[in-house]
């Protein structure tokens, strides 16, 4: 019997693509090779000896701290370190002539002002100069600030103590009591005001005063 005719290309082995007979017929796909020794891989390797430390006061995030470590809060201390007792802060402490470098200086300044006011009240207006003089002799040579406060109080209280003495001398004619009253009131009031200002770190300028002692 004869086979019926086939459609063109049907059953003709010569029309099929040849089957691969060896691995060489596949597309080339070489496996990835590992990086050579010392070569950076993904993301890179650090250089020999590690990364160098950053320069500047503030290294970048994640970097190494500067030599000696990071500064403490508030920065590095000044050359020679901080003074005894630390640096004063706030309004009660300031520079020479007004504020105080220590609590001892502040105490003697208050003695000068409040002592002068108390002396005028207790002595009848004639001994207001004792408190400022004690403060000046006790601490004035060690602290220019205390000396400024004590000298201001002493100059003021000396004037009104003299007025008080004169008032007591003239008390026999009654007009002298006016001078005594003025010495007591002014010496006490302005002495208290100066003491309050000194407690706030300010040097009070007494009115009606003179500069006998500096």
Residue frames as qw, qx, qy, qz and C-alpha x, y, z in Angstrom:
[[0.000, 0.886, 0.463, 0.000, 0.00, 0.00, 0.00],
 [0.389, 0.401, -0.021, 0.829, 1.08, 3.46, -0.57],
 [0.231, -0.495, -0.487, 0.681, 1.01, 6.19, 2.14],
 [0.194, 0.894, 0.387, 0.117, -1.17, 9.20, 1.55],
 [0.442, 0.520, -0.102, 0.724, 0.76, 12.30, 0.80],
 [0.461, -0.563, -0.426, 0.538, 1.86, 14.32, 3.89],
 [0.078, 0.990, 0.119, -0.011, 1.63, 18.05, 4.27],
 [0.552, 0.634, -0.287, 0.459, 4.77, 19.85, 3.41],
 [0.022, 0.591, -0.557, 0.583, 7.27, 19.59, 6.27],
 [0.781, -0.369, 0.242, -0.442, 5.23, 17.08, 8.23],
 [0.953, -0.164, 0.253, 0.023, 7.25, 14.10, 9.34],
 [0.694, 0.611, -0.201, 0.323, 10.32, 15.25, 7.52],
 [0.735, -0.527, -0.131, 0.406, 13.20, 14.87, 9.91],
 [0.554, 0.183, 0.091, 0.807, 15.28, 17.30, 7.98],
 [0.049, -0.725, -0.224, -0.650, 12.99, 20.18, 8.86],
 [0.637, -0.743, -0.200, 0.044, 13.47, 19.92, 12.66],
 [0.050, 0.872, -0.436, 0.215, 16.36, 21.85, 14.29],
 [0.689, 0.204, -0.657, 0.228, 19.21, 19.60, 15.22],
 [0.724, -0.673, -0.146, -0.046, 19.28, 18.45, 18.79],
 [0.016, -0.837, 0.515, -0.182, 22.30, 19.57, 20.75],
 [0.934, 0.052, -0.342, 0.090, 24.80, 16.84, 21.11],
 [0.639, 0.006, -0.381, 0.668, 27.41, 18.57, 23.34],
 [0.284, -0.755, -0.376, 0.456, 27.48, 21.31, 26.02],
 [0.308, -0.205, 0.238, 0.898, 29.25, 23.59, 23.59],
 [0.024, 0.471, 0.630, 0.617, 25.98, 24.19, 21.78],
 [0.273, -0.808, -0.496, 0.164, 24.46, 25.98, 24.82],
 [0.135, 0.902, -0.068, 0.404, 25.02, 29.74, 25.28],
 [0.530, 0.221, -0.527, 0.626, 28.11, 30.51, 27.25],
 [0.504, -0.769, -0.082, -0.384, 27.32, 31.03, 30.95],
 [0.544, 0.262, -0.606, 0.518, 30.47, 31.10, 33.03],
 [0.558, -0.681, -0.452, 0.140, 30.03, 31.00, 36.80],
 [0.051, -0.951, 0.144, -0.269, 31.07, 34.16, 38.66],
 [0.716, 0.179, -0.446, 0.506, 34.58, 34.15, 39.90],
 [0.539, -0.746, -0.268, 0.284, 35.56, 35.20, 43.42],
 [0.144, 0.963, -0.188, 0.127, 37.52, 38.44, 43.77],
 [0.681, 0.354, -0.464, 0.442, 41.25, 38.14, 43.99],
 [0.627, -0.484, -0.414, 0.449, 42.90, 38.31, 47.40],
 [0.305, -0.349, -0.102, 0.880, 42.93, 41.89, 48.65],
 [0.039, -0.266, -0.469, -0.841, 40.52, 43.11, 45.97],
 [0.321, 0.073, 0.432, -0.840, 37.44, 44.91, 47.32],
 [0.064, 0.354, 0.919, 0.160, 34.19, 43.09, 47.12],
 [0.126, -0.717, -0.501, -0.467, 30.70, 44.61, 47.21],
 [0.402, -0.901, -0.155, -0.044, 30.85, 47.77, 49.28],
 [0.363, 0.741, -0.411, 0.389, 34.68, 47.72, 49.31],
 [0.807, -0.312, -0.358, 0.351, 37.22, 46.62, 51.89],
 [0.265, -0.951, 0.092, 0.129, 39.01, 49.03, 54.29],
 [0.524, 0.709, -0.429, 0.196, 42.55, 49.85, 53.24],
 [0.754, -0.009, -0.516, 0.408, 45.53, 48.29, 54.98],
 [0.280, 0.022, -0.456, 0.844, 45.73, 49.57, 58.58],
 [0.021, -0.678, -0.669, 0.304, 42.08, 50.68, 58.67],
 [0.192, 0.843, 0.306, 0.399, 40.54, 54.01, 57.81],
 [0.355, 0.196, -0.295, 0.865, 42.46, 57.15, 58.86],
 [0.132, -0.605, -0.603, 0.504, 40.93, 59.18, 61.69],
 [0.220, 0.825, 0.376, 0.360, 38.95, 62.20, 60.53],
 [0.365, 0.074, -0.178, 0.911, 40.30, 65.68, 60.97],
 [0.249, -0.517, -0.182, -0.799, 38.62, 68.63, 62.62],
 [0.235, -0.230, 0.617, -0.715, 36.86, 69.12, 65.94],
 [0.720, 0.136, 0.420, -0.536, 33.71, 67.29, 64.95],
 [0.135, -0.176, 0.896, 0.385, 34.27, 64.03, 63.04],
 [0.533, -0.026, -0.459, -0.710, 31.57, 62.83, 60.67],
 [0.799, -0.221, 0.250, -0.500, 28.86, 60.54, 61.97],
 [0.999, 0.042, 0.030, -0.013, 30.24, 57.10, 62.63],
 [0.554, 0.644, -0.399, 0.346, 33.88, 58.26, 62.45],
 [0.695, -0.151, -0.483, 0.511, 36.64, 58.08, 65.02],
 [0.304, -0.926, -0.186, 0.123, 36.82, 60.59, 67.93],
 [0.329, 0.837, -0.306, 0.314, 39.59, 63.20, 67.83],
 [0.585, 0.181, -0.606, 0.507, 42.80, 62.67, 69.77],
 [0.022, 0.104, -0.566, 0.818, 42.02, 62.81, 73.48],
 [0.022, 0.493, 0.856, -0.153, 38.32, 62.07, 72.98],
 [0.001, 0.716, 0.449, 0.534, 35.38, 64.37, 72.53],
 [0.039, 0.336, -0.336, 0.879, 35.18, 67.62, 74.53],
 [0.069, -0.374, -0.817, 0.433, 33.05, 67.58, 77.70],
 [0.033, 0.805, 0.559, 0.195, 29.69, 69.40, 77.70],
 [0.179, -0.958, -0.074, 0.209, 30.39, 73.11, 77.51],
 [0.521, 0.783, -0.279, 0.196, 33.72, 72.75, 75.69],
 [0.763, 0.071, -0.403, 0.501, 37.28, 72.27, 76.82],
 [0.446, -0.813, -0.188, 0.323, 38.53, 74.06, 79.97],
 [0.256, 0.942, -0.199, 0.090, 40.79, 77.09, 79.45],
 [0.655, 0.383, -0.502, 0.415, 44.58, 76.69, 79.64],
 [0.069, 0.339, -0.618, 0.706, 45.58, 76.05, 83.22],
 [0.255, -0.381, -0.881, 0.119, 42.16, 74.67, 84.15],
 [0.271, -0.776, -0.376, -0.429, 39.26, 76.31, 85.90],
 [0.005, 0.525, -0.465, 0.713, 39.88, 78.60, 88.89],
 [0.124, -0.096, -0.881, 0.446, 39.20, 77.39, 92.41],
 [0.300, 0.400, 0.563, -0.658, 35.46, 77.12, 92.92],
 [0.402, 0.473, 0.711, 0.332, 34.76, 77.19, 89.18],
 [0.073, 0.211, 0.240, 0.945, 33.53, 80.05, 87.09],
 [0.221, 0.342, 0.574, -0.710, 30.68, 82.02, 88.63],
 [0.009, -0.353, -0.736, -0.578, 27.34, 81.96, 86.85],
 [0.173, -0.752, -0.635, 0.039, 24.18, 83.97, 87.16],
 [0.079, 0.853, 0.114, 0.503, 23.55, 87.57, 88.03],
 [0.602, -0.798, -0.002, 0.020, 25.02, 87.45, 91.53],
 [0.669, -0.416, 0.341, 0.512, 28.54, 87.06, 90.28],
 [0.555, 0.823, 0.100, 0.068, 30.31, 89.12, 87.68],
 [0.661, 0.450, -0.177, 0.574, 33.48, 91.01, 86.94],
 [0.454, -0.180, -0.378, 0.786, 35.65, 93.24, 89.11],
 [0.061, -0.088, 0.034, -0.994, 33.98, 96.30, 90.61],
 [0.618, -0.153, -0.124, -0.761, 30.48, 94.77, 90.73],
 [0.924, -0.133, -0.277, -0.225, 30.26, 91.01, 91.05],
 [0.524, -0.648, 0.534, -0.145, 32.26, 88.62, 93.19],
 [0.478, 0.441, -0.752, -0.108, 34.79, 85.89, 92.49],
 [0.384, -0.070, -0.889, 0.239, 33.82, 83.92, 95.61],
 [0.467, -0.692, -0.520, -0.180, 31.25, 83.77, 98.37],
 [0.560, -0.441, -0.286, 0.641, 33.79, 85.22, 100.80],
 [0.190, 0.080, 0.172, 0.963, 34.10, 88.38, 98.71],
 [0.304, -0.535, -0.517, -0.596, 30.34, 88.68, 98.58],
 [0.577, -0.603, -0.515, 0.197, 30.06, 88.30, 102.36],
 [0.441, -0.328, -0.149, 0.822, 32.56, 91.07, 103.07],
 [0.007, 0.262, 0.338, 0.904, 30.83, 93.40, 100.60],
 [0.452, -0.621, -0.539, -0.346, 27.54, 92.85, 102.42],
 [0.577, -0.497, -0.388, 0.520, 29.29, 93.52, 105.73],
 [0.284, -0.015, 0.058, 0.957, 30.47, 96.86, 104.37],
 [0.217, -0.360, -0.377, -0.825, 27.01, 98.02, 103.27],
 [0.613, -0.566, -0.491, -0.250, 24.70, 96.47, 105.86],
 [0.624, -0.317, -0.396, 0.594, 27.27, 97.05, 108.60],
 [0.155, 0.130, -0.003, 0.979, 27.31, 100.74, 107.78],
 [0.421, -0.471, -0.383, -0.674, 23.52, 100.94, 107.92],
 [0.712, -0.489, -0.497, 0.078, 23.39, 99.07, 111.22],
 [0.518, -0.124, -0.295, 0.793, 26.13, 101.26, 112.69],
 [0.061, -0.304, -0.101, -0.945, 24.21, 104.44, 111.89],
 [0.595, -0.514, -0.412, -0.461, 21.05, 103.13, 113.55],
 [0.768, -0.402, -0.437, 0.241, 22.67, 101.70, 116.68],
 [0.525, -0.151, -0.204, 0.813, 25.05, 104.61, 117.30],
 [0.031, 0.838, 0.347, -0.420, 22.67, 107.46, 116.64],
 [0.515, 0.846, 0.109, 0.084, 24.28, 108.43, 113.32],
 [0.103, -0.906, 0.408, 0.052, 27.96, 108.60, 114.29],
 [0.452, -0.445, 0.763, 0.121, 29.51, 105.13, 113.83],
 [0.836, 0.455, 0.179, -0.247, 28.32, 104.06, 110.39],
 [0.414, 0.754, -0.506, -0.065, 31.90, 104.00, 109.13],
 [0.471, -0.484, 0.728, -0.120, 33.01, 101.06, 111.32],
 [0.844, 0.203, 0.487, -0.100, 31.46, 98.27, 109.21],
 [0.679, 0.730, -0.062, 0.049, 32.92, 99.47, 105.88],
 [0.015, 0.813, -0.568, 0.124, 36.32, 100.07, 107.50],
 [0.664, -0.299, 0.677, -0.110, 36.42, 96.52, 108.90],
 [0.848, 0.414, 0.332, -0.010, 35.55, 95.05, 105.49],
 [0.446, 0.856, -0.250, 0.072, 38.19, 97.20, 103.80],
 [0.177, -0.710, 0.668, -0.139, 40.94, 96.17, 106.20],
 [0.726, -0.152, 0.654, -0.149, 39.96, 92.49, 106.31],
 [0.724, 0.305, 0.595, 0.172, 39.50, 91.78, 102.59],
 [0.339, 0.903, 0.022, -0.261, 40.22, 94.93, 100.61],
 [0.090, -0.707, 0.630, 0.309, 43.87, 94.06, 99.92],
 [0.423, -0.059, 0.889, 0.164, 43.00, 90.57, 98.62],
 [0.329, 0.549, 0.744, 0.193, 39.97, 91.46, 96.49],
 [0.084, 0.022, 0.182, 0.979, 39.63, 94.59, 94.33],
 [0.322, -0.487, -0.619, -0.525, 35.89, 93.98, 94.21],
 [0.515, -0.627, -0.526, 0.256, 35.51, 94.04, 98.00],
 [0.367, -0.267, -0.088, 0.887, 37.69, 97.13, 98.14],
 [0.060, -0.274, -0.403, -0.871, 35.41, 98.92, 95.66],
 [0.463, -0.610, -0.576, -0.285, 32.31, 98.10, 97.71],
 [0.575, -0.537, -0.397, 0.473, 33.92, 98.91, 101.05],
 [0.307, -0.082, 0.041, 0.947, 35.42, 102.19, 99.81],
 [0.182, -0.442, -0.456, -0.751, 32.07, 103.33, 98.39],
 [0.557, -0.650, -0.512, -0.077, 30.31, 102.56, 101.68],
 [0.581, -0.389, -0.269, 0.662, 33.08, 104.08, 103.80],
 [0.185, 0.149, 0.160, 0.958, 33.15, 107.36, 101.86],
 [0.346, -0.551, -0.448, -0.614, 29.40, 107.76, 102.23],
 [0.653, -0.600, -0.456, 0.075, 29.17, 106.79, 105.90],
 [0.516, -0.150, -0.213, 0.816, 32.12, 109.01, 106.87],
 [0.013, -0.337, -0.182, -0.924, 30.35, 112.10, 105.53],
 [0.536, -0.548, -0.354, -0.536, 27.08, 111.39, 107.32],
 [0.708, -0.398, -0.453, 0.368, 28.81, 110.30, 110.50],
 [0.317, 0.024, -0.136, 0.938, 30.44, 113.73, 110.60],
 [0.301, -0.427, -0.284, -0.804, 27.02, 115.28, 110.05],
 [0.690, -0.509, -0.502, -0.108, 25.70, 113.21, 112.93],
 [0.590, -0.236, -0.370, 0.678, 28.51, 114.30, 115.25],
 [0.071, 0.177, 0.030, 0.981, 27.93, 117.94, 114.38],
 [0.479, -0.488, -0.437, -0.584, 24.21, 117.43, 114.95],
 [0.688, -0.482, -0.498, 0.216, 24.82, 116.06, 118.43],
 [0.415, -0.089, -0.219, 0.878, 27.10, 119.00, 119.21],
 [0.141, -0.167, -0.136, -0.966, 24.42, 121.45, 118.10],
 [0.370, -0.454, -0.794, -0.162, 21.60, 119.56, 119.79],
 [0.239, -0.392, -0.509, 0.728, 21.68, 122.10, 122.56],
 [0.201, 0.321, -0.036, -0.925, 20.05, 124.60, 120.24],
 [0.669, 0.336, 0.547, -0.374, 17.62, 121.99, 118.89],
 [0.591, 0.672, -0.244, -0.374, 18.60, 122.53, 115.25],
 [0.020, -0.519, 0.850, 0.082, 21.25, 119.90, 115.67],
 [0.600, 0.085, 0.757, -0.246, 18.63, 117.15, 115.91],
 [0.694, 0.630, 0.006, -0.349, 17.82, 117.76, 112.26],
 [0.321, 0.662, -0.671, -0.093, 21.37, 116.80, 111.33],
 [0.317, -0.249, 0.888, -0.220, 21.27, 113.74, 113.59],
 [0.707, 0.334, 0.501, -0.372, 17.98, 112.57, 112.11],
 [0.622, 0.693, -0.241, -0.274, 19.23, 113.08, 108.56],
 [0.092, 0.576, -0.813, 0.002, 22.44, 111.15, 109.29],
 [0.473, -0.060, 0.839, -0.262, 20.57, 108.20, 110.79],
 [0.716, 0.481, 0.354, -0.362, 17.90, 108.00, 108.09],
 [0.558, 0.729, -0.332, -0.216, 20.15, 108.53, 105.05],
 [0.026, -0.546, 0.836, -0.040, 22.95, 106.32, 106.38],
 [0.531, 0.017, 0.809, -0.252, 20.55, 103.46, 107.09],
 [0.707, 0.553, 0.262, -0.354, 18.39, 103.73, 103.97],
 [0.525, 0.732, -0.398, -0.173, 21.17, 104.04, 101.40],
 [0.166, -0.480, 0.858, -0.080, 23.28, 101.45, 103.21],
 [0.648, 0.155, 0.703, -0.250, 20.44, 98.93, 102.91],
 [0.680, 0.678, 0.030, -0.277, 19.87, 99.79, 99.25],
 [0.251, 0.717, -0.644, -0.091, 23.58, 99.34, 98.53],
 [0.384, -0.267, 0.870, -0.155, 23.56, 95.97, 100.33],
 [0.741, 0.386, 0.473, -0.279, 20.62, 94.75, 98.24],
 [0.574, 0.760, -0.242, -0.185, 22.38, 95.79, 95.04],
 [0.015, -0.615, 0.789, -0.020, 25.58, 94.10, 96.18],
 [0.612, -0.024, 0.760, -0.217, 23.66, 90.89, 96.81],
 [0.743, 0.589, 0.271, -0.166, 22.60, 91.06, 93.15],
 [0.761, 0.045, 0.303, 0.572, 26.19, 91.55, 92.00],
 [0.279, 0.801, 0.200, 0.490, 26.04, 95.32, 91.40],
 [0.444, -0.143, -0.290, 0.836, 28.18, 98.12, 92.77],
 [0.055, -0.872, -0.486, -0.030, 25.89, 100.84, 94.11],
 [0.338, 0.351, -0.055, 0.872, 26.88, 104.47, 93.67],
 [0.252, -0.613, -0.576, 0.478, 25.95, 106.29, 96.86],
 [0.128, 0.813, 0.237, 0.516, 24.41, 109.73, 96.39],
 [0.314, -0.903, 0.096, -0.276, 25.60, 112.66, 98.46],
 [0.887, -0.330, 0.115, 0.302, 29.03, 111.11, 98.80],
 [0.146, 0.897, -0.403, -0.112, 32.66, 111.96, 98.12],
 [0.922, 0.243, -0.249, 0.170, 35.75, 110.02, 97.06],
 [0.337, -0.833, 0.420, -0.124, 38.06, 110.27, 100.04],
 [0.509, -0.356, 0.780, 0.069, 39.19, 106.63, 99.83],
 [0.697, 0.459, -0.335, -0.438, 39.62, 104.67, 96.58]]
